[in-house]
Amino acid sequence: MASVVRHRFRVEEDFYTQAHPGPEDVLLLVEVSLSTEAWDREKKPPLYARAGLPEVWRPTREGLEVHRDPEGGRFLVARGETIAPLLLPQAEFPFQPPL
């Protein structure tokens, strides 16, 4: 498992010693990939929704693509707009795309 805490990246070895995480363990999935952008944008969100993941974020050149809703709910967050995870609304922050 990897986590980011105040701009520090940390890998926790053996975090899941009994089993791999399931959809119920995931509050938010953030996927960053430039090489398979079309596949990631069109094919993966429905797969994640069917698996039970509540929310997927994809930083893109245009902004932050947010998928929340198994029925295909998708919207784009522009630079400087505020966003918070659906299941962690108190973690609100302004979106700034990667350089």
Secondary structure, 3 states (H helix, E strand, C coil): CEEEECCEEEECCCCCCCCCCCHHHCCCEECCCCCCHHHHHHCHHHHHHHHCCCCEEEECCCCEEEECCCCCCEEEECCCCEECCCCCCCCCEECCCCC
